[in-house]
């Protein structure tokens, strides 16, 4: 299958697919999720996302973004029930409470258990 054909099937431009193929996109998980879904391949297994670290809040948020194939942090915020600004604060400056940390841990465990 050519990039042009794949582009038509997954709704991603040829240029973007080319960048994904050459690993030139910083967070390509959104695109890989669409590609894997088209080929009926589990994106988590294919990309070995289970190997991503998840010790810090930031690592957990990146892992959640990768697992769900979120295009941006706004999508992650919506998935978690938070605003984009709150997720950005978690990534940069906010020290989360124990309750929030536990909530993110439960959400991450739920995602890891979902069939894809």
DRENZADREN-641701 format. One record per atom (N, C-alpha, C, O): residue number from 1; residue in one letter; atom name; x, y, z. Coordinates in nm, 2 decimals. Atoms other than C-alpha are relative to their C-alpha. Example, Ala and Ser with C-alpha at 12.3 -4.5 7.8 and 13.67 -1.06 7.14 Angstrom:
% DRENZADREN-641701
R     i   aa   at     east    north       up
R     1    a    N     0.09    -0.12     0.00
R     1    a   CA     1.23    -0.45     0.78
R     1    a    C     0.09     0.12     0.00
R     1    a    O     0.19     0.12     0.07
R     2    s    N    -0.09    -0.11     0.00
R     2    s   CA     1.37    -0.11     0.71
R     2    s    C    -0.08     0.11     0.08
R     2    s    O    -0.03     0.22     0.09
% end
This chain:
% DRENZADREN-641701
R     i   aa   at     east    north       up
R     1    x    N     0.08    -0.12     0.00
R     1    x   CA     0.00     0.00     0.00
R     1    x    C     0.09     0.12     0.00
R     1    x    O     0.19     0.13     0.07
R     2    x    N    -0.08    -0.13     0.00
R     2    x   CA     0.13     0.35    -0.08
R     2    x    C    -0.05     0.09     0.10
R     2    x    O    -0.15     0.08     0.16
R     3    x    N     0.03    -0.11    -0.09
R     3    x   CA     0.13     0.65     0.14
R     3    x    C    -0.13     0.07    -0.05
R     3    x    O    -0.21     0.11     0.03
R     4    x    N     0.11    -0.07     0.05
R     4    x   CA    -0.12     0.81    -0.09
R     4    x    C    -0.13    -0.09     0.03
R     4    x    O    -0.23    -0.03     0.06
R     5    x    N     0.11     0.08    -0.02
R     5    x   CA    -0.36     0.51    -0.06
R     5    x    C    -0.04     0.00     0.15
R     5    x    O    -0.15     0.01     0.19
R     6    x    N     0.02     0.00    -0.14
R     6    x   CA    -0.32     0.49     0.32
R     6    x    C    -0.06     0.14     0.05
R     6    x    O    -0.15     0.14     0.13
R     7    x    N     0.05    -0.13    -0.03
R     7    x   CA    -0.38     0.87     0.34
R     7    x    C    -0.15     0.01    -0.02
R     7    x    O    -0.22     0.06     0.06
R     8    x    N     0.14     0.00     0.03
R     8    x   CA    -0.72     0.82     0.18
R     8    x    C    -0.08    -0.08     0.10
R     8    x    O    -0.19    -0.04     0.14
R     9    x    N     0.07     0.09    -0.10
R     9    x   CA    -0.82     0.54     0.42
R     9    x    C     0.00     0.05     0.14
R     9    x    O    -0.10     0.03     0.21
R    10    x    N     0.00    -0.04    -0.14
R    10    x   CA    -0.71     0.70     0.75
R    10    x    C    -0.03     0.15     0.02
R    10    x    O    -0.04     0.19     0.13
R    11    x    N     0.03    -0.15    -0.01
R    11    x   CA    -0.78     1.07     0.67
R    11    x    C     0.12     0.08     0.06
R    11    x    O     0.09     0.18     0.12
R    12    x    N    -0.12    -0.07    -0.04
R    12    x   CA    -0.42     1.18     0.74
R    12    x    C     0.07     0.04    -0.13
R    12    x    O     0.08    -0.04    -0.22
R    13    x    N    -0.07    -0.04     0.12
R    13    x   CA    -0.23     1.38     0.48
R    13    x    C     0.12    -0.08    -0.03
R    13    x    O     0.18    -0.14     0.06
R    14    x    N    -0.12     0.08     0.04
R    14    x   CA     0.05     1.22     0.28
R    14    x    C     0.12     0.06     0.06
R    14    x    O     0.21    -0.02     0.10
R    15    x    N    -0.11    -0.06    -0.07
R    15    x   CA     0.29     1.47     0.42
R    15    x    C     0.02    -0.04     0.14
R    15    x    O     0.13    -0.08     0.19
R    16    x    N     0.00     0.04    -0.15
R    16    x   CA     0.20     1.39     0.78
R    16    x    C     0.04    -0.14     0.01
R    16    x    O     0.12    -0.18     0.09
R    17    x    N    -0.04     0.14     0.00
R    17    x   CA     0.22     1.02     0.71
R    17    x    C     0.15    -0.02    -0.03
R    17    x    O     0.21    -0.11     0.03
R    18    x    N    -0.14     0.01     0.03
R    18    x   CA     0.56     1.07     0.56
R    18    x    C     0.09     0.04     0.12
R    18    x    O     0.19    -0.02     0.15
R    19    x    N    -0.07    -0.05    -0.12
R    19    x   CA     0.67     1.26     0.87
R    19    x    C    -0.01    -0.11     0.11
R    19    x    O     0.09    -0.14     0.18
R    20    x    N     0.02     0.11    -0.10
R    20    x   CA     0.53     0.98     1.09
R    20    x    C     0.10    -0.12    -0.03
R    20    x    O     0.16    -0.17     0.06
R    21    x    N    -0.08     0.11     0.04
R    21    x   CA     0.71     0.72     0.89
R    21    x    C     0.15     0.02     0.03
R    21    x    O     0.23    -0.07     0.06
R    22    x    N    -0.14    -0.04    -0.02
R    22    x   CA     1.04     0.91     0.92
R    22    x    C     0.03     0.04     0.15
R    22    x    O     0.14     0.09     0.18
R    23    x    N    -0.02    -0.04    -0.14
R    23    x   CA     0.99     0.97     1.30
R    23    x    C     0.03     0.15     0.02
R    23    x    O     0.12     0.18     0.09
R    24    x    N    -0.03    -0.15    -0.01
R    24    x   CA     0.98     1.35     1.25
R    24    x    C    -0.11     0.07     0.07
R    24    x    O    -0.12     0.20     0.07
R    25    x    N     0.11    -0.07    -0.08
R    25    x   CA     0.67     1.42     1.47
R    25    x    C     0.02    -0.04     0.14
R    25    x    O     0.04    -0.15     0.18
R    26    x    N    -0.04     0.02    -0.14
R    26    x   CA     0.73     1.47     1.84
R    26    x    C    -0.10    -0.10     0.07
R    26    x    O    -0.05    -0.18     0.14
R    27    x    N     0.10     0.09    -0.07
R    27    x   CA     0.41     1.30     1.96
R    27    x    C    -0.09    -0.07    -0.11
R    27    x    O    -0.20    -0.02    -0.13
R    28    x    N     0.07     0.06     0.11
R    28    x   CA     0.30     1.07     1.68
R    28    x    C    -0.12    -0.10     0.03
R    28    x    O    -0.17    -0.16    -0.06
R    29    x    N     0.09     0.11    -0.04
R    29    x   CA     0.06     0.85     1.88
R    29    x    C    -0.14     0.01    -0.06
R    29    x    O    -0.20    -0.09    -0.09
R    30    x    N     0.13    -0.02     0.06
R    30    x   CA    -0.26     1.01     1.74
R    30    x    C     0.00    -0.07    -0.14
R    30    x    O    -0.09    -0.14    -0.18
R    31    x    N     0.00     0.05     0.14
R    31    x   CA    -0.15     0.92     1.39
R    31    x    C     0.02    -0.15     0.00
R    31    x    O    -0.04    -0.22    -0.08
R    32    x    N    -0.02     0.15     0.00
R    32    x   CA    -0.02     0.57     1.48
R    32    x    C    -0.13    -0.07     0.04
R    32    x    O    -0.15    -0.18    -0.01
R    33    x    N     0.13     0.06    -0.04
R    33    x   CA    -0.35     0.50     1.65
R    33    x    C    -0.09    -0.02    -0.12
R    33    x    O    -0.15    -0.13    -0.13
R    34    x    N     0.09     0.01     0.12
R    34    x   CA    -0.54     0.57     1.33
R    34    x    C     0.06    -0.10    -0.10
R    34    x    O    -0.02    -0.18    -0.16
R    35    x    N    -0.06     0.09     0.09
R    35    x   CA    -0.29     0.37     1.12
R    35    x    C    -0.02    -0.14     0.05
R    35    x    O    -0.06    -0.23    -0.02
R    36    x    N     0.01     0.14    -0.06
R    36    x   CA    -0.30     0.07     1.36
R    36    x    C    -0.15    -0.04     0.00
R    36    x    O    -0.18    -0.16    -0.03
R    37    x    N     0.14     0.03     0.00
R    37    x   CA    -0.68     0.09     1.38
R    37    x    C    -0.04    -0.05    -0.14
R    37    x    O    -0.12    -0.14    -0.16
R    38    x    N     0.03     0.03     0.14
R    38    x   CA    -0.70     0.08     1.00
R    38    x    C     0.04    -0.15    -0.03
R    38    x    O    -0.03    -0.23    -0.09
R    39    x    N    -0.05     0.14     0.02
R    39    x   CA    -0.49    -0.24     0.99
R    39    x    C    -0.04    -0.10     0.11
R    39    x    O     0.01    -0.21     0.10
R    40    x    N     0.04     0.08    -0.11
R    40    x   CA    -0.66    -0.38     1.30
R    40    x    C     0.11    -0.06     0.08
R    40    x    O     0.12    -0.18     0.11
R    41    x    N    -0.11     0.04    -0.08
R    41    x   CA    -0.34    -0.39     1.49
R    41    x    C    -0.01     0.08     0.13
R    41    x    O    -0.04     0.20     0.13
R    42    x    N     0.00    -0.07    -0.13
R    42    x   CA    -0.31    -0.31     1.86
R    42    x    C     0.11     0.10     0.01
R    42    x    O     0.23     0.06     0.00
R    43    x    N    -0.10    -0.10     0.00
R    43    x   CA    -0.13     0.02     1.88
R    43    x    C     0.10    -0.01     0.12
R    43    x    O     0.21     0.02     0.11
R    44    x    N    -0.08     0.01    -0.12
R    44    x   CA    -0.01    -0.04     2.23
R    44    x    C     0.11    -0.11    -0.01
R    44    x    O     0.22    -0.09     0.02
R    45    x    N    -0.09     0.11     0.02
R    45    x   CA     0.15    -0.37     2.14
R    45    x    C     0.10     0.03    -0.11
R    45    x    O     0.22     0.01    -0.10
R    46    x    N    -0.08    -0.03     0.12
R    46    x   CA     0.28    -0.26     1.80
R    46    x    C     0.11     0.11     0.04
R    46    x    O     0.23     0.09     0.00
R    47    x    N    -0.10    -0.10    -0.04
R    47    x   CA     0.45     0.05     1.95
R    47    x    C     0.07    -0.02     0.13
R    47    x    O     0.15     0.06     0.18
R    48    x    N    -0.06     0.04    -0.13
R    48    x   CA     0.54    -0.13     2.27
R    48    x    C    -0.01     0.11     0.11
R    48    x    O     0.08     0.15     0.18
R    49    x    N     0.03    -0.11    -0.09
R    49    x   CA     0.38     0.15     2.47
R    49    x    C     0.00    -0.04     0.15
R    49    x    O     0.02     0.04     0.24
R    50    x    N    -0.01     0.05    -0.14
R    50    x   CA     0.37    -0.07     2.79
R    50    x    C     0.14     0.02     0.06
R    50    x    O     0.15     0.02     0.18
R    51    x    N    -0.13    -0.02    -0.05
R    51    x   CA     0.74     0.00     2.81
R    51    x    C     0.03     0.15     0.05
R    51    x    O     0.13     0.18     0.10
R    52    x    N    -0.01    -0.15    -0.04
R    52    x   CA     0.68     0.38     2.87
R    52    x    C     0.01     0.01     0.15
R    52    x    O    -0.07    -0.06     0.22
R    53    x    N    -0.01    -0.02    -0.14
R    53    x   CA     0.78     0.50     3.21
R    53    x    C    -0.13     0.06     0.05
R    53    x    O    -0.20     0.13    -0.02
R    54    x    N     0.12    -0.06    -0.06
R    54    x   CA     0.50     0.60     3.45
R    54    x    C     0.02     0.03     0.15
R    54    x    O    -0.07     0.01     0.23
R    55    x    N    -0.03    -0.03    -0.14
R    55    x   CA     0.67     0.71     3.77
R    55    x    C    -0.05     0.14     0.04
R    55    x    O    -0.11     0.15     0.15
R    56    x    N     0.04    -0.14    -0.03
R    56    x   CA     0.60     1.08     3.76
R    56    x    C    -0.13     0.03    -0.06
R    56    x    O    -0.18    -0.04    -0.15
R    57    x    N     0.13    -0.04     0.06
R    57    x   CA     0.28     1.26     3.69
R    57    x    C     0.02     0.03    -0.15
R    57    x    O    -0.07    -0.01    -0.23
R    58    x    N    -0.03    -0.04     0.14
R    58    x   CA     0.43     1.39     3.36
R    58    x    C     0.01    -0.13    -0.08
R    58    x    O    -0.05    -0.14    -0.19
R    59    x    N    -0.01     0.13     0.08
R    59    x   CA     0.52     1.03     3.25
R    59    x    C    -0.13    -0.07    -0.01
R    59    x    O    -0.16    -0.12    -0.11
R    60    x    N     0.13     0.06     0.01
R    60    x   CA     0.18     0.91     3.34
R    60    x    C    -0.09     0.07    -0.10
R    60    x    O    -0.17     0.00    -0.18
R    61    x    N     0.09    -0.07     0.10
R    61    x   CA     0.01     1.18     3.13
R    61    x    C     0.05    -0.03    -0.14
R    61    x    O    -0.03    -0.04    -0.23
R    62    x    N    -0.05     0.03     0.13
R    62    x   CA     0.24     1.11     2.84
R    62    x    C    -0.05    -0.14    -0.04
R    62    x    O    -0.08    -0.17    -0.16
R    63    x    N     0.05     0.14     0.03
R    63    x   CA     0.15     0.74     2.87
R    63    x    C    -0.14    -0.01    -0.03
R    63    x    O    -0.19    -0.08    -0.13
R    64    x    N     0.15     0.00     0.03
R    64    x   CA    -0.22     0.81     2.88
R    64    x    C    -0.02     0.06    -0.14
R    64    x    O    -0.10     0.01    -0.21
R    65    x    N     0.01    -0.06     0.14
R    65    x   CA    -0.18     1.03     2.57
R    65    x    C     0.03    -0.10    -0.10
R    65    x    O    -0.04    -0.11    -0.20
R    66    x    N    -0.04     0.10     0.10
R    66    x   CA     0.00     0.76     2.39
R    66    x    C    -0.10    -0.12    -0.01
R    66    x    O    -0.14    -0.16    -0.12
R    67    x    N     0.09     0.12     0.00
R    67    x   CA    -0.24     0.48     2.49
R    67    x    C    -0.13     0.04    -0.07
R    67    x    O    -0.18    -0.04    -0.15
R    68    x    N     0.13    -0.03     0.06
R    68    x   CA    -0.56     0.67     2.39
R    68    x    C     0.02     0.06    -0.14
R    68    x    O    -0.08     0.08    -0.21
R    69    x    N    -0.02    -0.06     0.13
R    69    x   CA    -0.40     0.82     2.08
R    69    x    C    -0.05     0.14    -0.01
R    69    x    O    -0.10     0.18    -0.11
R    70    x    N     0.05    -0.13     0.00
R    70    x   CA    -0.48     1.17     2.18
R    70    x    C     0.09     0.09    -0.09
R    70    x    O     0.21     0.08    -0.09
R    71    x    N    -0.07    -0.09     0.09
R    71    x   CA    -0.38     1.44     1.93
R    71    x    C     0.07     0.11     0.07
R    71    x    O     0.18     0.15     0.04
R    72    x    N    -0.06    -0.12    -0.08
R    72    x   CA    -0.31     1.71     2.19
R    72    x    C    -0.04    -0.02     0.15
R    72    x    O    -0.12    -0.11     0.18
R    73    x    N     0.03     0.01    -0.14
R    73    x   CA    -0.33     1.78     2.56
R    73    x    C    -0.15     0.03     0.03
R    73    x    O    -0.20    -0.01     0.14
R    74    x    N     0.14    -0.03    -0.01
R    74    x   CA    -0.68     1.92     2.52
R    74    x    C    -0.08    -0.13     0.00
R    74    x    O    -0.17    -0.15     0.08
R    75    x    N     0.06     0.13     0.01
R    75    x   CA    -0.79     1.57     2.42
R    75    x    C     0.02    -0.09     0.13
R    75    x    O    -0.07    -0.16     0.17
R    76    x    N    -0.03     0.07    -0.12
R    76    x   CA    -0.62     1.42     2.72
R    76    x    C    -0.08     0.06     0.12
R    76    x    O    -0.14    -0.02     0.20
R    77    x    N     0.08    -0.06    -0.11
R    77    x   CA    -0.79     1.67     2.95
R    77    x    C    -0.14    -0.04    -0.01
R    77    x    O    -0.20    -0.07     0.09
R    78    x    N     0.14     0.04     0.02
R    78    x   CA    -1.13     1.59     2.80
R    78    x    C    -0.02    -0.15     0.05
R    78    x    O    -0.11    -0.18     0.11
R    79    x    N     0.01     0.14    -0.04
R    79    x   CA    -1.06     1.22     2.85
R    79    x    C     0.00    -0.02     0.15
R    79    x    O    -0.07    -0.10     0.21
R    80    x    N    -0.02     0.01    -0.14
R    80    x   CA    -0.96     1.27     3.21
R    80    x    C    -0.11     0.08     0.08
R    80    x    O    -0.12     0.07     0.20
R    81    x    N     0.10    -0.08    -0.07
R    81    x   CA    -1.24     1.52     3.28
R    81    x    C     0.06     0.13     0.05
R    81    x    O     0.00     0.19     0.14
R    82    x    N    -0.07    -0.12    -0.04
R    82    x   CA    -1.00     1.82     3.32
R    82    x    C     0.01     0.09    -0.12
R    82    x    O    -0.01     0.05    -0.24
R    83    x    N    -0.03    -0.09     0.10
R    83    x   CA    -0.93     2.13     3.12
R    83    x    C     0.14    -0.02    -0.06
R    83    x    O     0.23    -0.07     0.01
R    84    x    N    -0.13     0.01     0.06
R    84    x   CA    -0.64     2.16     2.88
R    84    x    C     0.10     0.08     0.09
R    84    x    O     0.22     0.04     0.11
R    85    x    N    -0.08    -0.08    -0.09
R    85    x   CA    -0.50     2.43     3.12
R    85    x    C     0.05    -0.07     0.12
R    85    x    O     0.16    -0.06     0.16
R    86    x    N    -0.03     0.08    -0.11
R    86    x   CA    -0.51     2.20     3.41
R    86    x    C     0.10    -0.11    -0.03
R    86    x    O     0.20    -0.13     0.04
R    87    x    N    -0.09     0.10     0.05
R    87    x   CA    -0.33     1.93     3.22
R    87    x    C     0.14     0.06    -0.02
R    87    x    O     0.24     0.01     0.01
R    88    x    N    -0.12    -0.07     0.02
R    88    x   CA    -0.07     2.18     3.11
R    88    x    C     0.07     0.04     0.13
R    88    x    O     0.19     0.03     0.14
R    89    x    N    -0.06    -0.03    -0.13
R    89    x   CA    -0.02     2.29     3.47
R    89    x    C     0.06    -0.13     0.07
R    89    x    O     0.17    -0.12     0.13
R    90    x    N    -0.06     0.13    -0.05
R    90    x   CA     0.03     1.92     3.57
R    90    x    C     0.13    -0.03    -0.07
R    90    x    O     0.22    -0.09     0.00
R    91    x    N    -0.13     0.03     0.08
R    91    x   CA     0.30     1.89     3.30
R    91    x    C     0.11     0.10     0.04
R    91    x    O     0.23     0.06     0.03
R    92    x    N    -0.10    -0.09    -0.01
R    92    x   CA     0.48     2.20     3.40
R    92    x    C     0.03     0.05     0.15
R    92    x    O     0.15     0.07     0.18
R    93    x    N    -0.03    -0.07    -0.12
R    93    x   CA     0.43     2.34     3.75
R    93    x    C    -0.08    -0.05     0.12
R    93    x    O    -0.05    -0.02     0.24
R    94    x    N     0.09     0.03    -0.11
R    94    x   CA     0.15     2.19     3.96
R    94    x    C     0.04    -0.13     0.07
R    94    x    O     0.07    -0.23     0.00
R    95    x    N    -0.03     0.12    -0.07
R    95    x   CA     0.22     1.94     4.23
R    95    x    C    -0.13    -0.06     0.04
R    95    x    O    -0.21     0.00     0.12
R    96    x    N     0.14     0.06    -0.03
R    96    x   CA    -0.08     1.71     4.24
R    96    x    C    -0.02    -0.05     0.14
R    96    x    O     0.08    -0.10     0.21
R    97    x    N     0.03     0.06    -0.13
R    97    x   CA    -0.25     1.60     4.55
R    97    x    C     0.00    -0.15    -0.01
R    97    x    O     0.01    -0.21    -0.12
R    98    x    N     0.00     0.15     0.00
R    98    x   CA    -0.25     1.24     4.66
R    98    x    C    -0.13    -0.05    -0.07
R    98    x    O    -0.13    -0.15    -0.14
R    99    x    N     0.13     0.05     0.06
R    99    x   CA    -0.62     1.21     4.55
R    99    x    C     0.01     0.01    -0.15
R    99    x    O    -0.03    -0.08    -0.22
R   100    x    N    -0.01    -0.01     0.15
R   100    x   CA    -0.54     1.34     4.20
R   100    x    C     0.10    -0.10    -0.05
R   100    x    O     0.07    -0.16    -0.16
R   101    x    N    -0.09     0.10     0.04
R   101    x   CA    -0.24     1.11     4.18
R   101    x    C    -0.07    -0.14    -0.01
R   101    x    O    -0.05    -0.21    -0.10
R   102    x    N     0.08     0.13     0.00
R   102    x   CA    -0.46     0.81     4.28
R   102    x    C    -0.10     0.00    -0.12
R   102    x    O    -0.11    -0.11    -0.18
R   103    x    N     0.10     0.00     0.11
R   103    x   CA    -0.72     0.92     4.02
R   103    x    C     0.07    -0.03    -0.13
R   103    x    O     0.02    -0.11    -0.21
R   104    x    N    -0.08     0.02     0.13
R   104    x   CA    -0.46     0.93     3.74
R   104    x    C     0.05    -0.15     0.00
R   104    x    O     0.05    -0.21    -0.11
R   105    x    N    -0.04     0.14    -0.01
R   105    x   CA    -0.33     0.59     3.86
R   105    x    C    -0.11    -0.09    -0.04
R   105    x    O    -0.09    -0.19    -0.12
R   106    x    N     0.11     0.08     0.03
R   106    x   CA    -0.67     0.44     3.84
R   106    x    C    -0.04     0.01    -0.15
R   106    x    O    -0.07    -0.09    -0.21
R   107    x    N     0.03    -0.02     0.14
R   107    x   CA    -0.74     0.59     3.50
R   107    x    C     0.10    -0.07    -0.09
R   107    x    O     0.07    -0.13    -0.19
R   108    x    N    -0.10     0.06     0.08
R   108    x   CA    -0.41     0.46     3.37
R   108    x    C    -0.01    -0.15     0.01
R   108    x    O     0.00    -0.22    -0.10
R   109    x    N     0.03     0.14    -0.01
R   109    x   CA    -0.48     0.11     3.50
R   109    x    C    -0.12    -0.04    -0.08
R   109    x    O    -0.12    -0.15    -0.14
R   110    x    N     0.12     0.03     0.08
R   110    x   CA    -0.82     0.12     3.34
R   110    x    C     0.03    -0.01    -0.15
R   110    x    O    -0.01    -0.10    -0.22
R   111    x    N    -0.04    -0.01     0.14
R   111    x   CA    -0.67     0.22     3.01
R   111    x    C     0.08    -0.13    -0.04
R   111    x    O     0.06    -0.19    -0.15
R   112    x    N    -0.09     0.11     0.03
R   112    x   CA    -0.41    -0.06     3.03
R   112    x    C    -0.08    -0.13    -0.01
R   112    x    O    -0.04    -0.22    -0.08
R   113    x    N     0.08     0.12     0.00
R   113    x   CA    -0.69    -0.31     3.09
R   113    x    C    -0.10    -0.01    -0.11
R   113    x    O    -0.17    -0.11    -0.13
R   114    x    N     0.10    -0.01     0.10
R   114    x   CA    -0.91    -0.20     2.80
R   114    x    C     0.04    -0.07    -0.13
R   114    x    O     0.16    -0.06    -0.16
R   115    x    N    -0.04     0.06     0.13
R   115    x   CA    -0.92    -0.40     2.48
R   115    x    C     0.01     0.10    -0.11
R   115    x    O    -0.07     0.19    -0.11
R   116    x    N    -0.01    -0.10     0.11
R   116    x   CA    -0.80    -0.21     2.18
R   116    x    C    -0.02    -0.06    -0.13
R   116    x    O    -0.01     0.01    -0.23
% end
